[in-house]
Every structure is written in structure tokens, then in C-alpha cells.
Amino acid sequence: MLFFVFHPYTNNIAHVLLNVTGNNYWVWKFALSVAFLSVLCFVKERKSNWVVLNMYDFLF
């Protein structure tokens, strides 16, 4: 479920980052998007109380 919700956002971030650097190849966009999703899943698993996650909990 998390992939379906956050994939459009991570894909847009990857698209913007790679267009700024001049790399417009779709495989790099996909790989960067999956990397961002992996980080989000790692944070979600680490912080099981995802609903009331505030900035202090995210940083520490």
C-alpha cells in the first residue's frame, strides 16, 4: 500500500533531480524512485507509529 501512495511523489522528485543534472534516462529515474521508496519503507518499519510521527521522532 505504501508503494502505491508514495510512488507518484518519489517519481516526481526523481524526475526533477535528474532533469536538473541533465540525466533524462528512464532507468535512472526508476532506480532513484525505488531508492526513495526503500528509505520511506525503512523509516516506516523503524517508526511503527506512522500516524503520529512528528519531526522530533523522525530525526531521533
C-alpha distance matrix in Angstrom:
0.0 3.8 5.4 5.3 6.4 8.8 10.0 12.7 14.0 14.4 15.9 18.3 19.3 20.0 21.9 24.1 24.8 25.9 27.9 29.8 30.7 31.8 29.4 27.9 26.8 23.4 22.9 23.3 20.8 18.2 19.1 19.1 15.7 14.3 16.6 15.2 11.6 13.2 15.1 12.3 10.7 14.4 15.0 12.1 13.6 17.0 16.6 15.0 16.1 13.5 14.7 18.3 18.1 21.2 22.8 25.2 22.5 20.7 24.0 25.4
3.8 0.0 3.8 5.5 5.2 6.1 8.1 11.0 11.5 11.5 13.6 16.0 16.4 17.3 19.5 21.4 21.8 23.2 25.4 26.9 27.9 29.3 27.0 25.9 25.1 21.9 21.3 21.2 18.7 16.4 17.0 16.4 13.1 12.0 13.7 11.9 8.4 10.3 11.7 8.6 7.6 11.4 11.7 9.3 11.4 14.4 14.1 13.3 14.3 11.4 13.0 16.3 15.5 18.3 19.6 22.0 19.5 17.3 20.5 22.1
5.4 3.8 0.0 3.8 5.5 5.5 5.4 8.9 10.1 9.6 10.9 13.8 14.6 14.8 16.9 19.2 19.7 20.6 22.8 24.7 25.5 26.5 24.0 22.7 21.6 18.4 17.8 17.9 15.5 12.9 13.9 13.7 10.3 9.1 11.6 10.3 6.8 9.2 11.4 9.2 8.6 12.3 13.4 11.8 13.6 16.6 16.9 16.4 17.8 14.8 16.5 19.7 18.5 21.1 21.8 24.3 22.1 19.4 22.2 24.1
5.3 5.5 3.8 0.0 3.8 5.8 5.6 7.8 10.0 10.6 11.3 13.7 15.3 15.9 17.3 19.6 20.8 21.7 23.3 25.5 26.6 27.3 25.0 23.2 22.3 18.9 18.9 19.4 16.6 14.2 16.0 15.9 12.2 11.8 14.6 13.2 10.1 12.9 14.9 12.4 12.1 15.9 16.5 14.6 16.7 19.7 19.5 18.7 19.6 16.4 17.4 20.7 20.1 22.5 23.5 26.4 24.3 21.8 24.8 26.9
6.4 5.2 5.5 3.8 0.0 3.8 5.9 7.2 8.2 9.8 11.3 12.8 14.2 15.6 17.1 18.8 20.1 21.6 23.1 24.8 26.3 27.4 25.5 23.9 23.6 20.4 20.7 20.7 17.5 15.8 17.4 16.5 12.8 13.1 15.2 12.9 10.2 13.4 14.4 11.3 11.8 15.5 15.3 13.3 16.1 18.7 17.9 17.3 17.5 14.0 14.6 17.8 17.2 19.4 20.5 23.6 21.8 19.4 22.5 24.7
8.8 6.1 5.5 5.8 3.8 0.0 3.8 5.7 5.4 6.2 8.5 10.1 10.8 12.3 14.2 15.7 16.7 18.3 20.0 21.5 22.9 24.3 22.4 21.2 21.0 18.2 18.4 17.8 14.7 13.4 14.7 13.2 9.6 10.3 12.1 9.3 7.3 10.8 11.4 8.7 10.2 13.5 13.2 12.2 15.2 17.4 16.9 17.1 17.5 13.9 15.0 17.7 16.4 18.2 18.6 21.7 20.1 17.3 20.0 22.5
10.0 8.1 5.4 5.6 5.9 3.8 0.0 3.8 5.4 5.2 5.8 8.5 9.9 10.3 11.9 14.2 15.2 16.1 17.9 19.9 21.1 21.9 19.8 18.2 17.7 14.7 14.9 14.8 11.6 10.0 11.8 11.0 7.2 8.1 10.7 8.9 7.0 10.7 12.2 10.4 11.6 14.9 15.4 14.8 17.3 19.6 19.7 20.0 20.9 17.4 18.7 21.5 20.0 21.7 21.8 24.8 23.3 20.2 22.6 25.1
12.7 11.0 8.9 7.8 7.2 5.7 3.8 0.0 3.8 5.6 5.1 6.2 8.7 9.9 10.3 12.3 14.3 15.3 16.3 18.4 20.1 20.8 19.0 17.1 17.3 14.4 15.6 15.4 11.8 11.1 13.6 12.4 8.9 11.0 13.4 11.2 10.3 14.1 15.1 13.3 15.0 18.2 18.2 17.7 20.5 22.7 22.4 22.8 23.1 19.4 20.2 22.8 21.5 22.7 22.7 26.0 25.0 21.9 24.2 27.1
14.0 11.5 10.1 10.0 8.2 5.4 5.4 3.8 0.0 3.8 5.4 5.2 6.3 8.6 9.8 10.8 12.4 14.3 15.4 16.8 18.7 20.0 18.7 17.4 18.0 15.7 16.8 15.7 12.1 12.2 14.0 11.8 8.7 11.2 12.6 9.6 9.6 13.3 13.3 11.5 14.1 16.8 16.3 16.2 19.4 21.0 20.5 21.4 21.5 17.8 18.5 20.7 19.0 19.8 19.4 22.8 22.1 18.9 21.0 24.1
14.4 11.5 9.6 10.6 9.8 6.2 5.2 5.6 3.8 0.0 3.8 5.4 5.1 6.1 8.5 10.0 10.5 12.1 14.1 15.5 16.7 18.1 16.4 15.6 15.9 13.6 14.1 12.7 9.4 9.4 10.6 8.2 5.1 7.9 8.9 6.2 6.9 10.4 10.6 9.7 12.3 14.6 14.7 15.3 18.0 19.5 19.6 20.9 21.6 18.1 19.6 21.6 19.4 20.3 19.5 22.6 21.7 18.2 19.9 22.9
15.9 13.6 10.9 11.3 11.3 8.5 5.8 5.1 5.4 3.8 0.0 3.8 5.5 5.1 6.1 8.7 9.9 10.5 12.1 14.3 15.5 16.2 14.2 12.7 12.9 10.4 11.5 10.6 6.9 7.2 9.5 7.9 5.0 8.3 10.2 8.7 9.3 12.7 13.6 13.1 15.2 17.7 18.2 18.6 21.2 22.9 23.2 24.3 25.1 21.5 22.9 25.1 23.1 24.0 23.2 26.4 25.5 22.0 23.6 26.6
18.3 16.0 13.8 13.7 12.8 10.1 8.5 6.2 5.2 5.4 3.8 0.0 3.8 5.4 4.9 6.2 8.6 9.9 10.5 12.3 14.4 15.2 14.1 12.6 13.8 12.0 13.9 12.6 8.9 10.4 12.6 10.3 8.3 11.9 13.1 11.0 12.2 15.6 15.8 15.0 17.7 20.0 19.9 20.5 23.4 24.8 24.7 26.0 26.3 22.6 23.6 25.5 23.5 23.9 22.9 26.3 25.9 22.4 23.9 27.2
19.3 16.4 14.6 15.3 14.2 10.8 9.9 8.7 6.3 5.1 5.5 3.8 0.0 3.8 5.4 5.3 6.1 8.6 9.9 10.8 12.6 14.3 13.4 12.9 14.3 13.2 14.4 12.2 9.0 10.9 12.0 8.9 7.7 11.3 11.4 9.0 11.2 14.2 13.6 13.4 16.5 18.2 17.9 19.1 22.0 22.9 23.0 24.8 25.1 21.6 22.9 24.3 21.9 22.0 20.5 23.7 23.5 19.9 20.9 24.3
20.0 17.3 14.8 15.9 15.6 12.3 10.3 9.9 8.6 6.1 5.1 5.4 3.8 0.0 3.8 5.5 5.2 6.0 8.4 10.0 10.8 12.1 10.4 10.1 11.0 9.9 10.8 8.4 5.4 7.8 8.7 5.8 5.7 9.4 9.6 8.4 10.9 13.4 13.5 14.1 16.7 18.3 18.7 20.1 22.6 23.6 24.2 26.0 26.9 23.5 25.2 26.8 24.2 24.6 23.0 25.9 25.5 21.8 22.6 25.7
21.9 19.5 16.9 17.3 17.1 14.2 11.9 10.3 9.8 8.5 6.1 4.9 5.4 3.8 0.0 3.8 5.6 5.4 6.0 8.6 10.1 10.4 9.1 7.8 9.5 8.7 10.9 9.1 5.9 8.9 10.9 8.8 8.5 12.2 13.0 12.0 14.1 16.8 17.2 17.5 20.1 21.9 22.3 23.4 26.0 27.2 27.6 29.2 29.9 26.4 27.7 29.4 27.1 27.4 25.9 29.0 28.7 25.1 25.9 29.2
24.1 21.4 19.2 19.6 18.8 15.7 14.2 12.3 10.8 10.0 8.7 6.2 5.3 5.5 3.8 0.0 3.8 5.5 5.2 6.2 8.8 9.9 9.9 9.5 12.1 12.2 14.2 11.9 9.2 12.4 13.8 11.0 11.1 14.9 14.9 13.4 15.9 18.6 18.2 18.5 21.5 23.0 22.9 24.3 27.1 27.9 28.0 30.0 30.3 26.8 27.9 29.2 26.8 26.5 24.7 27.8 28.1 24.4 24.9 28.5
24.8 21.8 19.7 20.8 20.1 16.7 15.2 14.3 12.4 10.5 9.9 8.6 6.1 5.2 5.6 3.8 0.0 3.8 5.6 5.3 6.5 8.8 8.7 9.7 11.9 12.4 13.6 10.5 8.8 12.1 12.4 9.3 10.5 14.0 13.2 12.1 15.2 17.3 16.6 17.6 20.6 21.6 21.6 23.5 26.1 26.5 27.0 29.3 29.9 26.6 28.2 29.3 26.4 26.1 23.9 26.7 26.9 23.2 23.3 26.7
25.9 23.2 20.6 21.7 21.6 18.3 16.1 15.3 14.3 12.1 10.5 9.9 8.6 6.0 5.4 5.5 3.8 0.0 3.8 5.4 5.1 6.1 5.0 6.1 8.3 9.6 10.9 7.9 7.0 10.7 11.1 9.0 10.8 14.0 13.6 13.4 16.4 18.2 18.2 19.5 22.1 23.2 23.7 25.6 27.8 28.5 29.4 31.5 32.5 29.1 30.9 32.2 29.4 29.4 27.3 30.0 30.0 26.2 26.3 29.5
27.9 25.4 22.8 23.3 23.1 20.0 17.9 16.3 15.4 14.1 12.1 10.5 9.9 8.4 6.0 5.2 5.6 3.8 0.0 3.8 5.4 4.9 5.7 5.8 9.2 10.8 13.1 10.8 9.5 13.2 14.4 12.4 13.6 17.1 17.1 16.6 19.3 21.5 21.4 22.3 25.1 26.4 26.7 28.4 30.8 31.6 32.2 34.2 34.9 31.4 32.8 34.1 31.5 31.2 29.2 32.1 32.4 28.7 28.8 32.2
29.8 26.9 24.7 25.5 24.8 21.5 19.9 18.4 16.8 15.5 14.3 12.3 10.8 10.0 8.6 6.2 5.3 5.4 3.8 0.0 3.8 5.5 7.6 9.1 12.4 14.2 16.0 13.2 12.2 15.9 16.4 13.9 15.4 18.8 18.1 17.3 20.5 22.5 21.8 22.9 25.9 26.8 26.7 28.8 31.3 31.6 32.1 34.5 35.0 31.6 33.0 33.9 31.1 30.5 28.0 30.8 31.4 27.8 27.5 31.0
30.7 27.9 25.5 26.6 26.3 22.9 21.1 20.1 18.7 16.7 15.5 14.4 12.6 10.8 10.1 8.8 6.5 5.1 5.4 3.8 0.0 3.8 5.6 8.5 11.2 13.6 14.8 11.6 11.8 15.5 15.3 13.1 15.5 18.5 17.4 17.4 20.7 22.1 21.6 23.3 26.1 26.6 27.0 29.3 31.4 31.6 32.6 35.0 35.9 32.8 34.5 35.4 32.4 31.9 29.4 31.8 32.3 28.6 28.0 31.3
31.8 29.3 26.5 27.3 27.4 24.3 21.9 20.8 20.0 18.1 16.2 15.2 14.3 12.1 10.4 9.9 8.8 6.1 4.9 5.5 3.8 0.0 3.8 6.1 9.2 12.2 13.9 11.5 11.8 15.5 15.9 14.5 16.6 19.6 19.2 19.4 22.4 24.0 24.0 25.6 28.2 29.0 29.6 31.6 33.8 34.3 35.3 37.5 38.5 35.2 36.9 38.0 35.2 34.9 32.5 35.1 35.4 31.7 31.4 34.7
29.4 27.0 24.0 25.0 25.5 22.4 19.8 19.0 18.7 16.4 14.2 14.1 13.4 10.4 9.1 9.9 8.7 5.0 5.7 7.6 5.6 3.8 0.0 3.8 5.8 8.9 10.2 7.9 8.8 12.2 12.6 11.7 14.0 16.7 16.6 17.3 20.0 21.5 21.9 23.6 25.9 26.8 27.8 29.7 31.6 32.4 33.6 35.6 36.9 33.7 35.6 37.0 34.2 34.2 32.1 34.7 34.6 30.8 30.7 33.8
27.9 25.9 22.7 23.2 23.9 21.2 18.2 17.1 17.4 15.6 12.7 12.6 12.9 10.1 7.8 9.5 9.7 6.1 5.8 9.1 8.5 6.1 3.8 0.0 3.8 6.4 8.9 7.8 7.7 11.0 12.4 12.1 13.5 16.3 17.0 17.6 19.7 21.6 22.5 23.7 25.8 27.2 28.3 29.8 31.7 32.9 34.0 35.7 36.8 33.5 35.1 36.9 34.4 34.6 32.9 35.7 35.4 31.7 32.0 35.2
26.8 25.1 21.6 22.3 23.6 21.0 17.7 17.3 18.0 15.9 12.9 13.8 14.3 11.0 9.5 12.1 11.9 8.3 9.2 12.4 11.2 9.2 5.8 3.8 0.0 3.8 5.7 5.7 6.7 9.0 10.4 11.2 12.7 14.8 15.9 17.1 18.9 20.4 21.9 23.3 24.9 26.3 27.9 29.2 30.8 32.3 33.6 35.1 36.6 33.4 35.3 37.3 34.8 35.4 33.8 36.5 35.9 32.1 32.6 35.5
23.4 21.9 18.4 18.9 20.4 18.2 14.7 14.4 15.7 13.6 10.4 12.0 13.2 9.9 8.7 12.2 12.4 9.6 10.8 14.2 13.6 12.2 8.9 6.4 3.8 0.0 3.8 5.4 5.0 6.2 8.6 9.9 10.4 12.3 14.2 15.3 16.4 18.3 20.1 21.1 22.4 24.3 25.9 26.8 28.5 30.2 31.5 32.7 34.2 30.9 32.8 35.0 32.7 33.7 32.5 35.3 34.3 30.7 31.6 34.4
22.9 21.3 17.8 18.9 20.7 18.4 14.9 15.6 16.8 14.1 11.5 13.9 14.4 10.8 10.9 14.2 13.6 10.9 13.1 16.0 14.8 13.9 10.2 8.9 5.7 3.8 0.0 3.8 5.4 5.1 6.1 8.6 9.8 10.6 12.2 14.3 15.3 16.4 18.5 20.0 20.9 22.4 24.5 25.6 26.7 28.5 30.2 31.4 33.3 30.2 32.5 34.7 32.3 33.4 32.2 34.7 33.5 29.8 30.7 33.2
23.3 21.2 17.9 19.4 20.7 17.8 14.8 15.4 15.7 12.7 10.6 12.6 12.2 8.4 9.1 11.9 10.5 7.9 10.8 13.2 11.6 11.5 7.9 7.8 5.7 5.4 3.8 0.0 3.8 5.4 5.1 6.1 8.4 9.8 10.4 12.3 14.1 15.1 16.6 18.4 19.8 21.0 22.7 24.3 25.6 27.0 28.6 30.2 32.0 28.9 31.2 33.1 30.5 31.3 29.7 32.1 31.2 27.5 28.0 30.6
20.8 18.7 15.5 16.6 17.5 14.7 11.6 11.8 12.1 9.4 6.9 8.9 9.0 5.4 5.9 9.2 8.8 7.0 9.5 12.2 11.8 11.8 8.8 7.7 6.7 5.0 5.4 3.8 0.0 3.8 5.5 5.3 6.0 8.6 9.8 10.6 12.3 14.2 15.5 16.6 18.3 20.0 21.3 22.5 24.3 25.8 27.0 28.5 29.9 26.6 28.6 30.6 28.2 29.0 27.6 30.3 29.5 25.7 26.6 29.4
18.2 16.4 12.9 14.2 15.8 13.4 10.0 11.1 12.2 9.4 7.2 10.4 10.9 7.8 8.9 12.4 12.1 10.7 13.2 15.9 15.5 15.5 12.2 11.0 9.0 6.2 5.1 5.4 3.8 0.0 3.8 5.5 5.1 6.2 8.6 9.9 10.5 12.2 14.4 15.3 16.3 18.2 20.1 20.9 22.3 24.2 25.6 26.7 28.4 25.3 27.4 29.7 27.4 28.7 27.8 30.4 29.0 25.5 26.7 29.2
19.1 17.0 13.9 16.0 17.4 14.7 11.8 13.6 14.0 10.6 9.5 12.6 12.0 8.7 10.9 13.8 12.4 11.1 14.4 16.4 15.3 15.9 12.6 12.4 10.4 8.6 6.1 5.1 5.5 3.8 0.0 3.8 5.4 5.2 6.1 8.7 9.9 10.4 12.5 14.3 15.2 16.4 18.6 19.9 20.9 22.5 24.3 25.7 27.7 24.9 27.4 29.5 26.9 28.2 27.0 29.2 27.8 24.2 25.0 27.3
19.1 16.4 13.7 15.9 16.5 13.2 11.0 12.4 11.8 8.2 7.9 10.3 8.9 5.8 8.8 11.0 9.3 9.0 12.4 13.9 13.1 14.5 11.7 12.1 11.2 9.9 8.6 6.1 5.3 5.5 3.8 0.0 3.8 5.4 4.9 6.2 8.6 9.7 10.7 12.5 14.3 15.3 16.8 18.4 20.0 21.2 22.6 24.4 26.1 23.1 25.5 27.3 24.5 25.4 23.9 26.2 25.2 21.5 22.1 24.7
15.7 13.1 10.3 12.2 12.8 9.6 7.2 8.9 8.7 5.1 5.0 8.3 7.7 5.7 8.5 11.1 10.5 10.8 13.6 15.4 15.5 16.6 14.0 13.5 12.7 10.4 9.8 8.4 6.0 5.1 5.4 3.8 0.0 3.8 5.4 5.1 6.3 8.6 10.0 10.7 12.4 14.3 15.6 16.5 18.4 20.0 21.1 22.4 23.9 20.7 22.9 25.0 22.5 23.7 22.7 25.3 24.1 20.5 21.8 24.4
14.3 12.0 9.1 11.8 13.1 10.3 8.1 11.0 11.2 7.9 8.3 11.9 11.3 9.4 12.2 14.9 14.0 14.0 17.1 18.8 18.5 19.6 16.7 16.3 14.8 12.3 10.6 9.8 8.6 6.2 5.2 5.4 3.8 0.0 3.8 5.4 4.9 6.1 8.7 9.7 10.3 12.1 14.2 15.0 16.2 18.2 19.7 20.8 22.8 20.0 22.5 24.8 22.4 24.0 23.3 25.5 23.8 20.4 21.8 23.9
16.6 13.7 11.6 14.6 15.2 12.1 10.7 13.4 12.6 8.9 10.2 13.1 11.4 9.6 13.0 14.9 13.2 13.6 17.1 18.1 17.4 19.2 16.6 17.0 15.9 14.2 12.2 10.4 9.8 8.6 6.1 4.9 5.4 3.8 0.0 3.8 5.4 5.0 6.4 8.8 9.9 10.6 12.5 14.3 15.4 16.6 18.4 20.1 22.2 19.6 22.4 24.2 21.3 22.6 21.5 23.4 21.8 18.3 19.2 21.3
15.2 11.9 10.3 13.2 12.9 9.3 8.9 11.2 9.6 6.2 8.7 11.0 9.0 8.4 12.0 13.4 12.1 13.4 16.6 17.3 17.4 19.4 17.3 17.6 17.1 15.3 14.3 12.3 10.6 9.9 8.7 6.2 5.1 5.4 3.8 0.0 3.8 5.4 5.2 6.4 8.7 9.9 10.8 12.4 14.4 15.4 16.5 18.4 19.9 16.9 19.5 21.2 18.3 19.5 18.3 20.6 19.2 15.6 16.8 19.3
11.6 8.4 6.8 10.1 10.2 7.3 7.0 10.3 9.6 6.9 9.3 12.2 11.2 10.9 14.1 15.9 15.2 16.4 19.3 20.5 20.7 22.4 20.0 19.7 18.9 16.4 15.3 14.1 12.3 10.5 9.9 8.6 6.3 4.9 5.4 3.8 0.0 3.8 5.4 5.0 6.2 8.5 9.9 10.4 12.2 14.1 15.2 16.3 18.0 15.1 17.7 19.8 17.5 19.3 18.9 21.1 19.2 15.9 17.9 20.0
13.2 10.3 9.2 12.9 13.4 10.8 10.7 14.1 13.3 10.4 12.7 15.6 14.2 13.4 16.8 18.6 17.3 18.2 21.5 22.5 22.1 24.0 21.5 21.6 20.4 18.3 16.4 15.1 14.2 12.2 10.4 9.7 8.6 6.1 5.0 5.4 3.8 0.0 3.8 5.4 5.1 6.1 8.6 9.7 10.5 12.2 14.1 15.4 17.8 15.5 18.6 20.6 18.0 19.9 19.4 21.1 18.8 15.7 17.3 18.8
15.1 11.7 11.4 14.9 14.4 11.4 12.2 15.1 13.3 10.6 13.6 15.8 13.6 13.5 17.2 18.2 16.6 18.2 21.4 21.8 21.6 24.0 21.9 22.5 21.9 20.1 18.5 16.6 15.5 14.4 12.5 10.7 10.0 8.7 6.4 5.2 5.4 3.8 0.0 3.8 5.5 5.0 6.2 8.6 9.9 10.5 12.2 14.3 16.3 14.0 17.2 18.6 15.5 17.0 16.1 17.6 15.7 12.3 13.6 15.4
12.3 8.6 9.2 12.4 11.3 8.7 10.4 13.3 11.5 9.7 13.1 15.0 13.4 14.1 17.5 18.5 17.6 19.5 22.3 22.9 23.3 25.6 23.6 23.7 23.3 21.1 20.0 18.4 16.6 15.3 14.3 12.5 10.7 9.7 8.8 6.4 5.0 5.4 3.8 0.0 3.8 5.4 5.2 6.1 8.6 9.8 10.4 12.0 13.6 10.8 13.8 15.5 12.8 14.7 14.4 16.4 14.3 11.1 13.4 15.3
10.7 7.6 8.6 12.1 11.8 10.2 11.6 15.0 14.1 12.3 15.2 17.7 16.5 16.7 20.1 21.5 20.6 22.1 25.1 25.9 26.1 28.2 25.9 25.8 24.9 22.4 20.9 19.8 18.3 16.3 15.2 14.3 12.4 10.3 9.9 8.7 6.2 5.1 5.5 3.8 0.0 3.8 5.4 4.9 6.1 8.5 9.7 10.5 12.9 10.7 14.0 16.2 14.0 16.5 16.8 18.3 15.6 13.0 15.5 16.6
14.4 11.4 12.3 15.9 15.5 13.5 14.9 18.2 16.8 14.6 17.7 20.0 18.2 18.3 21.9 23.0 21.6 23.2 26.4 26.8 26.6 29.0 26.8 27.2 26.3 24.3 22.4 21.0 20.0 18.2 16.4 15.3 14.3 12.1 10.6 9.9 8.5 6.1 5.0 5.4 3.8 0.0 3.8 5.4 5.2 6.1 8.5 10.3 13.0 11.7 15.3 16.7 14.0 16.3 16.1 17.0 14.1 11.7 13.5 14.1
15.0 11.7 13.4 16.5 15.3 13.2 15.4 18.2 16.3 14.7 18.2 19.9 17.9 18.7 22.3 22.9 21.6 23.7 26.7 26.7 27.0 29.6 27.8 28.3 27.9 25.9 24.5 22.7 21.3 20.1 18.6 16.8 15.6 14.2 12.5 10.8 9.9 8.6 6.2 5.2 5.4 3.8 0.0 3.8 5.5 5.0 6.0 8.5 10.5 8.9 12.5 13.4 10.4 12.5 12.4 13.3 10.5 8.0 10.3 11.2
12.1 9.3 11.8 14.6 13.3 12.2 14.8 17.7 16.2 15.3 18.6 20.5 19.1 20.1 23.4 24.3 23.5 25.6 28.4 28.8 29.3 31.6 29.7 29.8 29.2 26.8 25.6 24.3 22.5 20.9 19.9 18.4 16.5 15.0 14.3 12.4 10.4 9.7 8.6 6.1 4.9 5.4 3.8 0.0 3.8 5.4 5.1 6.0 8.1 6.3 10.0 11.7 9.6 12.6 13.6 14.8 11.6 9.8 12.9 13.6
13.6 11.4 13.6 16.7 16.1 15.2 17.3 20.5 19.4 18.0 21.2 23.4 22.0 22.6 26.0 27.1 26.1 27.8 30.8 31.3 31.4 33.8 31.6 31.7 30.8 28.5 26.7 25.6 24.3 22.3 20.9 20.0 18.4 16.2 15.4 14.4 12.2 10.5 9.9 8.6 6.1 5.2 5.5 3.8 0.0 3.8 5.5 5.7 9.1 8.8 12.6 14.1 12.3 15.3 16.3 16.7 13.2 12.0 14.6 14.4
17.0 14.4 16.6 19.7 18.7 17.4 19.6 22.7 21.0 19.5 22.9 24.8 22.9 23.6 27.2 27.9 26.5 28.5 31.6 31.6 31.6 34.3 32.4 32.9 32.3 30.2 28.5 27.0 25.8 24.2 22.5 21.2 20.0 18.2 16.6 15.4 14.1 12.2 10.5 9.8 8.5 6.1 5.0 5.4 3.8 0.0 3.8 6.0 9.0 9.4 13.1 13.6 11.2 13.7 14.3 14.1 10.5 9.7 11.7 10.9
16.6 14.1 16.9 19.5 17.9 16.9 19.7 22.4 20.5 19.6 23.2 24.7 23.0 24.2 27.6 28.0 27.0 29.4 32.2 32.1 32.6 35.3 33.6 34.0 33.6 31.5 30.2 28.6 27.0 25.6 24.3 22.6 21.1 19.7 18.4 16.5 15.2 14.1 12.2 10.4 9.7 8.5 6.0 5.1 5.5 3.8 0.0 3.8 5.5 6.2 9.7 9.9 7.7 10.6 11.9 11.8 8.1 7.9 10.8 10.3
15.0 13.3 16.4 18.7 17.3 17.1 20.0 22.8 21.4 20.9 24.3 26.0 24.8 26.0 29.2 30.0 29.3 31.5 34.2 34.5 35.0 37.5 35.6 35.7 35.1 32.7 31.4 30.2 28.5 26.7 25.7 24.4 22.4 20.8 20.1 18.4 16.3 15.4 14.3 12.0 10.5 10.3 8.5 6.0 5.7 6.0 3.8 0.0 3.8 5.5 8.7 9.7 9.0 12.5 14.6 14.7 11.1 11.3 14.5 13.8
16.1 14.3 17.8 19.6 17.5 17.5 20.9 23.1 21.5 21.6 25.1 26.3 25.1 26.9 29.9 30.3 29.9 32.5 34.9 35.0 35.9 38.5 36.9 36.8 36.6 34.2 33.3 32.0 29.9 28.4 27.7 26.1 23.9 22.8 22.2 19.9 18.0 17.8 16.3 13.6 12.9 13.0 10.5 8.1 9.1 9.0 5.5 3.8 0.0 3.8 5.7 6.2 6.4 10.0 12.8 13.2 9.8 10.8 14.2 13.9
13.5 11.4 14.8 16.4 14.0 13.9 17.4 19.4 17.8 18.1 21.5 22.6 21.6 23.5 26.4 26.8 26.6 29.1 31.4 31.6 32.8 35.2 33.7 33.5 33.4 30.9 30.2 28.9 26.6 25.3 24.9 23.1 20.7 20.0 19.6 16.9 15.1 15.5 14.0 10.8 10.7 11.7 8.9 6.3 8.8 9.4 6.2 5.5 3.8 0.0 3.8 5.8 5.3 9.0 11.6 13.0 10.1 9.8 13.6 14.2
14.7 13.0 16.5 17.4 14.6 15.0 18.7 20.2 18.5 19.6 22.9 23.6 22.9 25.2 27.7 27.9 28.2 30.9 32.8 33.0 34.5 36.9 35.6 35.1 35.3 32.8 32.5 31.2 28.6 27.4 27.4 25.5 22.9 22.5 22.4 19.5 17.7 18.6 17.2 13.8 14.0 15.3 12.5 10.0 12.6 13.1 9.7 8.7 5.7 3.8 0.0 3.8 5.7 8.9 12.2 13.9 11.6 11.9 15.6 16.5
18.3 16.3 19.7 20.7 17.8 17.7 21.5 22.8 20.7 21.6 25.1 25.5 24.3 26.8 29.4 29.2 29.3 32.2 34.1 33.9 35.4 38.0 37.0 36.9 37.3 35.0 34.7 33.1 30.6 29.7 29.5 27.3 25.0 24.8 24.2 21.2 19.8 20.6 18.6 15.5 16.2 16.7 13.4 11.7 14.1 13.6 9.9 9.7 6.2 5.8 3.8 0.0 3.8 6.2 9.9 11.1 9.3 10.5 13.9 14.5
18.1 15.5 18.5 20.1 17.2 16.4 20.0 21.5 19.0 19.4 23.1 23.5 21.9 24.2 27.1 26.8 26.4 29.4 31.5 31.1 32.4 35.2 34.2 34.4 34.8 32.7 32.3 30.5 28.2 27.4 26.9 24.5 22.5 22.4 21.3 18.3 17.5 18.0 15.5 12.8 14.0 14.0 10.4 9.6 12.3 11.2 7.7 9.0 6.4 5.3 5.7 3.8 0.0 3.8 6.8 8.2 6.2 6.7 10.3 11.2
21.2 18.3 21.1 22.5 19.4 18.2 21.7 22.7 19.8 20.3 24.0 23.9 22.0 24.6 27.4 26.5 26.1 29.4 31.2 30.5 31.9 34.9 34.2 34.6 35.4 33.7 33.4 31.3 29.0 28.7 28.2 25.4 23.7 24.0 22.6 19.5 19.3 19.9 17.0 14.7 16.5 16.3 12.5 12.6 15.3 13.7 10.6 12.5 10.0 9.0 8.9 6.2 3.8 0.0 3.8 5.6 5.5 6.3 8.9 10.4
22.8 19.6 21.8 23.5 20.5 18.6 21.8 22.7 19.4 19.5 23.2 22.9 20.5 23.0 25.9 24.7 23.9 27.3 29.2 28.0 29.4 32.5 32.1 32.9 33.8 32.5 32.2 29.7 27.6 27.8 27.0 23.9 22.7 23.3 21.5 18.3 18.9 19.4 16.1 14.4 16.8 16.1 12.4 13.6 16.3 14.3 11.9 14.6 12.8 11.6 12.2 9.9 6.8 3.8 0.0 3.8 5.5 5.0 6.3 8.7
25.2 22.0 24.3 26.4 23.6 21.7 24.8 26.0 22.8 22.6 26.4 26.3 23.7 25.9 29.0 27.8 26.7 30.0 32.1 30.8 31.8 35.1 34.7 35.7 36.5 35.3 34.7 32.1 30.3 30.4 29.2 26.2 25.3 25.5 23.4 20.6 21.1 21.1 17.6 16.4 18.3 17.0 13.3 14.8 16.7 14.1 11.8 14.7 13.2 13.0 13.9 11.1 8.2 5.6 3.8 0.0 3.8 5.4 5.4 6.2
22.5 19.5 22.1 24.3 21.8 20.1 23.3 25.0 22.1 21.7 25.5 25.9 23.5 25.5 28.7 28.1 26.9 30.0 32.4 31.4 32.3 35.4 34.6 35.4 35.9 34.3 33.5 31.2 29.5 29.0 27.8 25.2 24.1 23.8 21.8 19.2 19.2 18.8 15.7 14.3 15.6 14.1 10.5 11.6 13.2 10.5 8.1 11.1 9.8 10.1 11.6 9.3 6.2 5.5 5.5 3.8 0.0 3.8 5.5 5.3
20.7 17.3 19.4 21.8 19.4 17.3 20.2 21.9 18.9 18.2 22.0 22.4 19.9 21.8 25.1 24.4 23.2 26.2 28.7 27.8 28.6 31.7 30.8 31.7 32.1 30.7 29.8 27.5 25.7 25.5 24.2 21.5 20.5 20.4 18.3 15.6 15.9 15.7 12.3 11.1 13.0 11.7 8.0 9.8 12.0 9.7 7.9 11.3 10.8 9.8 11.9 10.5 6.7 6.3 5.0 5.4 3.8 0.0 3.8 5.7
24.0 20.5 22.2 24.8 22.5 20.0 22.6 24.2 21.0 19.9 23.6 23.9 20.9 22.6 25.9 24.9 23.3 26.3 28.8 27.5 28.0 31.4 30.7 32.0 32.6 31.6 30.7 28.0 26.6 26.7 25.0 22.1 21.8 21.8 19.2 16.8 17.9 17.3 13.6 13.4 15.5 13.5 10.3 12.9 14.6 11.7 10.8 14.5 14.2 13.6 15.6 13.9 10.3 8.9 6.3 5.4 5.5 3.8 0.0 3.8
25.4 22.1 24.1 26.9 24.7 22.5 25.1 27.1 24.1 22.9 26.6 27.2 24.3 25.7 29.2 28.5 26.7 29.5 32.2 31.0 31.3 34.7 33.8 35.2 35.5 34.4 33.2 30.6 29.4 29.2 27.3 24.7 24.4 23.9 21.3 19.3 20.0 18.8 15.4 15.3 16.6 14.1 11.2 13.6 14.4 10.9 10.3 13.8 13.9 14.2 16.5 14.5 11.2 10.4 8.7 6.2 5.3 5.7 3.8 0.0
